[in-house]
């Protein structure tokens, strides 16, 4: 995981032999015309991975942007598409239907990667929103994880997906999965940034040949169900799956981007703080999936391949304290084996985080 100076390739090789782009566009909290334009901009400036999920409620918009791109110079095989299974208590037997809904909404015949969105089952959840009542539901779901993963493996045999993986899984949860999995997960997509490095998890996954992707490499805005500025009004749903819209609020990556260590490195390289943090993610061997609706920021975020952090710079970013999980109760040193925190609201730590809190590096 040590960040060596030198160039980083623009892709990583999965345990299936497929190549996953080192940077992709995250589409959480993105919807409507803004989503269409964001995806079109990303593809036009060189992004070749679009990260989706049925729960985000915007796969139709992503599909619209893809259709326009495929009419021009891009081919389907040029773009790496990820979507995610939203697991509810009643959806385990409908996994094939769930992926077919995403394929229809995206306008494609296969996905490059399909992930279990959470290791738990719940009536509500999202990329940065852990399911509620996680303790009891986690125990219940362990008994059904084998059935769920077997169905996921079946999607590969049907040709609907090229690879399968997980999202928001802890070390212990992956160990449970590997006890019976015939197909080792290709990817574990989790929260990763200098405020929440998860070094043990990253190292464990890499030792097992599981690539790690960062779904919140720059932090995320606080959110909650509200008047829709995201999500499509039409499209096909898997029965029983909620369509959730979010309203944007304060950006939680503010404190991280304002850190003196980040700004000093950015000034030295004449780069943005976002570029510094994304480059840090690449140099530890993880792909990064920043979300943005702003064309200028989308363009700047991909400029992370022609320069590098020195070992000293990279190590300074590895010593930022305290560590803060964005969906937890504040500074944390570890998560329970379930990977979830009980009694906490989504992103509560960030809601309560003051911009002038002192962090050390």
C-alpha positions as CSV (number, residue, x, y, z in Angstrom):
1,X,0.0,0.0,0.0
2,X,3.0,2.3,0.2
3,X,2.8,5.3,-2.2
4,X,5.9,5.2,-4.4
5,X,6.8,8.2,-6.5
6,X,6.2,7.7,-10.2
7,X,3.3,7.2,-12.5
8,X,0.2,5.4,-11.7
9,X,-1.6,3.6,-14.5
10,X,-5.1,4.7,-15.3
11,X,-6.6,1.3,-14.4
12,X,-6.4,-1.5,-12.0
13,X,-6.7,-5.2,-12.9
14,X,-9.4,-7.1,-11.1
15,X,-9.2,-10.8,-10.1
16,X,-11.4,-11.6,-13.1
17,X,-8.7,-10.2,-15.4
18,X,-10.9,-7.2,-16.4
19,X,-9.5,-3.7,-16.0
20,X,-11.3,-1.2,-13.8
21,X,-10.6,2.5,-14.5
22,X,-8.6,4.2,-11.7
23,X,-11.1,7.0,-11.5
24,X,-14.9,7.1,-12.1
25,X,-17.8,9.4,-11.7
26,X,-20.0,8.8,-8.7
27,X,-23.6,9.5,-9.4
28,X,-25.1,9.5,-5.8
29,X,-27.2,12.6,-5.2
30,X,-27.2,13.4,-8.9
31,X,-30.4,13.6,-10.9
32,X,-32.4,15.2,-13.7
33,X,-30.7,17.2,-16.4
34,X,-27.8,17.9,-14.1
35,X,-27.0,14.2,-14.0
36,X,-27.3,13.8,-17.7
37,X,-24.9,16.7,-18.3
38,X,-22.5,15.5,-15.6
39,X,-22.2,12.0,-17.1
40,X,-21.8,13.5,-20.6
41,X,-19.1,15.9,-19.4
42,X,-17.3,13.1,-17.6
43,X,-17.2,10.8,-20.7
44,X,-16.1,13.7,-22.9
45,X,-13.1,14.5,-20.7
46,X,-11.9,10.9,-20.3
47,X,-13.8,9.2,-17.5
48,X,-14.5,5.6,-18.4
49,X,-16.2,4.4,-15.3
50,X,-19.7,5.5,-14.2
51,X,-20.8,4.3,-10.8
52,X,-24.5,3.8,-10.4
53,X,-27.1,2.2,-8.1
54,X,-30.8,1.6,-8.6
55,X,-31.4,3.2,-5.2
56,X,-30.0,6.5,-6.5
57,X,-33.0,6.8,-8.6
58,X,-31.1,8.2,-11.6
59,X,-30.2,5.3,-13.8
60,X,-32.5,6.5,-16.6
61,X,-30.6,9.8,-16.7
62,X,-27.3,8.0,-16.8
63,X,-28.7,5.8,-19.6
64,X,-29.7,8.9,-21.5
65,X,-26.2,10.3,-21.3
66,X,-24.7,6.9,-22.3
67,X,-27.0,6.6,-25.3
68,X,-25.8,10.0,-26.6
69,X,-22.2,9.0,-26.0
70,X,-22.6,5.7,-27.8
71,X,-24.1,7.5,-30.8
72,X,-20.8,9.3,-31.2
73,X,-17.3,7.8,-30.8
74,X,-17.7,5.7,-27.7
75,X,-18.6,2.0,-27.8
76,X,-20.3,0.1,-24.9
77,X,-17.0,-1.8,-24.2
78,X,-15.2,1.5,-23.7
79,X,-17.2,2.3,-20.6
80,X,-17.1,0.4,-17.3
81,X,-20.5,0.4,-15.7
82,X,-21.2,-0.4,-12.0
83,X,-24.6,-0.8,-10.4
84,X,-25.7,-2.2,-7.0
85,X,-28.3,-4.6,-5.7
86,X,-30.5,-2.9,-3.1
87,X,-31.2,-5.7,-0.6
88,X,-34.5,-5.6,1.2
89,X,-36.0,-8.3,3.4
90,X,-38.1,-9.4,0.5
91,X,-35.7,-9.0,-2.5
92,X,-33.4,-12.0,-2.2
93,X,-35.4,-14.1,-4.6
94,X,-35.7,-11.2,-7.1
95,X,-32.0,-10.5,-7.7
96,X,-32.1,-11.4,-11.4
97,X,-35.1,-9.1,-11.9
98,X,-33.3,-6.3,-10.0
99,X,-30.3,-6.4,-12.3
100,X,-32.5,-6.5,-15.4
101,X,-34.3,-3.4,-14.2
102,X,-30.9,-1.6,-14.0
103,X,-29.9,-2.9,-17.4
104,X,-33.2,-1.6,-18.9
105,X,-32.9,1.8,-17.3
106,X,-29.3,2.2,-18.3
107,X,-30.0,1.0,-21.9
108,X,-27.3,-1.7,-21.9
109,X,-27.2,-5.5,-22.1
110,X,-24.6,-6.2,-19.4
111,X,-22.9,-4.6,-16.4
112,X,-19.2,-4.7,-15.9
113,X,-19.7,-4.9,-12.1
114,X,-22.6,-5.5,-9.8
115,X,-22.3,-5.0,-6.1
116,X,-24.3,-5.9,-3.0
117,X,-25.0,-2.3,-1.8
118,X,-24.8,-3.2,1.9
119,X,-24.0,-6.4,3.8
120,X,-27.2,-5.8,5.7
121,X,-30.9,-5.8,4.7
122,X,-33.2,-2.9,5.6
123,X,-36.1,-0.8,4.4
124,X,-33.7,2.1,3.8
125,X,-30.0,2.6,3.1
126,X,-27.6,4.3,0.8
127,X,-24.0,4.6,-0.1
128,X,-23.3,6.6,3.0
129,X,-26.4,5.8,5.0
130,X,-26.1,2.6,7.1
131,X,-29.3,0.5,7.5
132,X,-31.1,1.1,10.8
133,X,-31.5,-1.5,13.5
134,X,-28.2,-2.9,12.2
135,X,-27.5,-5.2,15.1
136,X,-30.5,-7.5,14.8
137,X,-30.8,-7.2,11.1
138,X,-27.1,-8.0,10.6
139,X,-27.5,-11.3,12.5
140,X,-30.5,-12.2,10.5
141,X,-28.8,-11.4,7.2
142,X,-25.8,-13.5,7.9
143,X,-28.1,-16.6,7.7
144,X,-29.2,-15.5,4.2
145,X,-25.9,-14.1,2.9
146,X,-25.0,-17.5,1.3
147,X,-28.3,-17.5,-0.7
148,X,-27.8,-13.9,-1.8
149,X,-24.3,-14.5,-3.0
150,X,-25.2,-17.7,-4.8
151,X,-27.8,-15.7,-6.7
152,X,-25.2,-13.0,-7.5
153,X,-22.8,-15.7,-8.8
154,X,-25.6,-16.9,-11.0
155,X,-25.8,-13.4,-12.7
156,X,-22.3,-14.0,-14.1
157,X,-23.3,-17.3,-15.6
158,X,-26.3,-15.7,-17.2
159,X,-24.0,-13.1,-18.8
160,X,-25.9,-10.2,-17.2
161,X,-22.8,-9.0,-15.3
162,X,-19.1,-9.5,-15.9
163,X,-18.0,-9.3,-12.3
164,X,-19.6,-9.2,-8.8
165,X,-18.5,-7.6,-5.6
166,X,-19.6,-6.0,-2.4
167,X,-19.9,-2.5,-0.9
168,X,-19.5,-1.3,2.7
169,X,-18.3,-4.8,3.9
170,X,-16.0,-5.0,6.9
171,X,-13.1,-7.5,7.2
172,X,-15.2,-9.8,9.3
173,X,-18.1,-9.7,6.8
174,X,-15.7,-10.6,3.9
175,X,-14.3,-13.4,6.0
176,X,-17.8,-14.8,6.4
177,X,-18.5,-14.5,2.7
178,X,-15.2,-16.2,1.7
179,X,-16.2,-19.3,3.7
180,X,-18.7,-20.3,1.1
181,X,-18.2,-18.1,-2.0
182,X,-17.4,-19.9,-5.2
183,X,-16.6,-16.5,-6.8
184,X,-14.4,-14.2,-4.8
185,X,-15.7,-10.6,-4.8
186,X,-13.9,-8.6,-7.4
187,X,-14.4,-5.3,-5.6
188,X,-15.2,-3.9,-2.2
189,X,-16.5,-0.4,-2.5
190,X,-16.3,1.5,0.8
191,X,-15.8,5.0,2.3
192,X,-12.2,6.0,2.0
193,X,-10.4,9.3,2.4
194,X,-7.6,10.7,4.6
195,X,-10.2,11.2,7.4
196,X,-11.2,7.6,7.3
197,X,-8.4,5.5,5.8
198,X,-9.5,2.0,6.9
199,X,-5.9,0.7,6.5
200,X,-6.6,-2.7,7.9
201,X,-9.6,-3.3,5.6
202,X,-7.7,-2.1,2.5
203,X,-4.7,-4.3,3.3
204,X,-6.9,-7.3,4.0
205,X,-8.8,-6.9,0.7
206,X,-5.6,-6.5,-1.3
207,X,-4.2,-9.7,0.2
208,X,-7.3,-11.5,-0.8
209,X,-7.2,-10.2,-4.4
210,X,-10.2,-7.9,-3.8
211,X,-9.8,-4.5,-5.3
212,X,-10.9,-1.6,-3.2
213,X,-12.8,1.4,-4.6
214,X,-13.5,4.6,-2.6
215,X,-17.1,5.8,-3.0
216,X,-16.6,8.9,-1.0
217,X,-13.0,9.9,-1.6
218,X,-13.7,13.6,-1.0
219,X,-16.4,13.3,1.6
220,X,-20.1,13.9,0.9
221,X,-22.7,16.5,1.5
222,X,-25.1,15.9,4.3
223,X,-28.4,14.7,3.1
224,X,-31.8,13.5,3.8
225,X,-35.0,12.7,2.0
226,X,-36.4,15.9,0.6
227,X,-37.7,17.8,-2.4
228,X,-36.2,16.2,-5.4
229,X,-33.3,17.7,-7.1
230,X,-32.2,14.2,-8.1
231,X,-33.8,11.1,-9.4
232,X,-36.1,10.5,-12.4
233,X,-39.8,10.5,-12.2
234,X,-40.2,7.6,-14.6
235,X,-38.5,4.3,-15.2
236,X,-39.0,0.8,-14.0
237,X,-38.6,-0.2,-10.4
238,X,-38.1,-3.5,-8.7
239,X,-41.2,-4.0,-6.6
240,X,-40.6,-3.1,-3.0
241,X,-37.6,-1.0,-3.7
242,X,-37.8,2.7,-2.6
243,X,-36.9,5.5,-4.9
244,X,-35.2,8.1,-2.8
245,X,-34.4,11.8,-3.6
246,X,-32.0,13.9,-1.7
247,X,-31.4,17.6,-1.1
248,X,-27.9,18.9,-1.1
249,X,-26.7,20.6,2.1
250,X,-23.4,21.6,3.6
251,X,-20.4,20.0,2.0
252,X,-18.6,17.8,4.6
253,X,-15.3,17.7,2.7
254,X,-14.7,21.4,3.7
255,X,-12.6,20.6,6.8
256,X,-10.5,18.0,4.9
257,X,-9.8,20.3,2.0
258,X,-8.9,23.2,4.4
259,X,-6.3,21.2,6.2
260,X,-2.9,23.0,6.0
261,X,-1.1,19.8,5.0
262,X,-3.5,19.4,2.1
263,X,-3.3,23.0,1.0
264,X,0.5,23.0,1.3
265,X,0.8,20.0,-1.0
266,X,-1.7,21.4,-3.4
267,X,0.2,24.7,-3.6
268,X,3.5,22.9,-4.1
269,X,2.1,20.9,-7.1
270,X,-0.1,23.7,-8.4
271,X,-3.1,21.4,-8.0
272,X,-6.5,21.6,-6.2
273,X,-6.9,20.1,-2.7
274,X,-9.4,17.6,-4.3
275,X,-6.7,16.5,-6.8
276,X,-4.2,15.9,-3.9
277,X,-6.7,13.7,-2.0
278,X,-7.7,11.8,-5.1
279,X,-4.0,11.2,-6.0
280,X,-3.4,9.9,-2.5
281,X,-6.1,7.4,-3.0
282,X,-4.6,6.2,-6.3
283,X,-1.1,5.8,-4.7
284,X,-2.4,3.4,-2.1
285,X,-3.8,1.2,-4.8
286,X,-7.5,2.1,-4.6
287,X,-9.7,3.5,-7.4
288,X,-11.6,6.6,-6.6
289,X,-15.2,7.7,-7.4
290,X,-15.7,11.4,-6.8
291,X,-19.2,12.8,-7.2
292,X,-19.7,16.2,-8.8
293,X,-22.3,18.0,-11.0
294,X,-19.9,20.9,-11.8
295,X,-18.2,20.6,-15.2
296,X,-15.1,22.4,-14.2
297,X,-14.6,20.2,-11.1
298,X,-15.3,17.0,-13.1
299,X,-12.5,18.1,-15.5
300,X,-10.1,19.0,-12.8
301,X,-10.7,15.8,-10.7
302,X,-9.4,13.6,-13.5
303,X,-6.1,15.4,-13.7
304,X,-4.3,13.0,-11.3
305,X,-2.1,10.8,-13.5
306,X,0.7,13.0,-14.8
307,X,2.1,14.0,-11.4
308,X,2.6,12.2,-8.0
309,X,2.9,12.8,-4.3
310,X,6.4,12.2,-2.8
311,X,6.7,9.6,-0.1
312,X,6.9,12.3,2.5
313,X,3.7,14.0,1.2
314,X,1.9,10.7,1.0
315,X,2.9,9.7,4.5
316,X,1.8,13.1,5.9
317,X,-1.7,12.4,4.5
318,X,-1.6,9.0,6.2
319,X,-1.2,10.6,9.6
320,X,-4.2,12.9,9.8
321,X,-5.9,12.4,13.1
322,X,-8.5,11.9,14.4
323,X,-10.1,9.4,12.1
324,X,-13.8,10.2,11.4
325,X,-16.3,7.9,9.8
326,X,-18.8,10.2,8.0
327,X,-21.9,8.2,9.0
328,X,-20.9,7.8,12.7
329,X,-21.1,9.6,16.0
330,X,-17.8,11.4,15.7
331,X,-14.1,10.5,15.9
332,X,-13.7,6.8,15.9
333,X,-10.9,4.3,16.2
334,X,-12.8,1.3,14.9
335,X,-16.2,0.0,13.8
336,X,-18.0,-3.0,15.2
337,X,-17.6,-6.2,13.3
338,X,-21.0,-5.5,11.7
339,X,-19.5,-2.4,10.1
340,X,-22.4,-0.3,11.3
341,X,-22.9,2.0,14.2
342,X,-26.1,1.8,16.2
343,X,-27.9,4.9,17.5
344,X,-26.4,7.2,15.0
345,X,-28.0,9.2,12.2
346,X,-26.4,9.3,8.7
347,X,-23.4,11.6,8.6
348,X,-24.0,12.9,12.1
349,X,-20.3,13.2,12.7
350,X,-20.1,15.6,9.8
351,X,-23.2,17.6,10.8
352,X,-21.5,18.3,14.1
353,X,-18.0,18.9,12.7
354,X,-16.8,22.5,12.9
355,X,-14.6,23.9,10.2
356,X,-12.1,25.2,12.8
357,X,-11.6,21.8,14.5
358,X,-7.9,21.1,14.7
359,X,-6.6,18.1,13.0
360,X,-3.1,16.9,13.1
361,X,-1.0,15.5,10.3
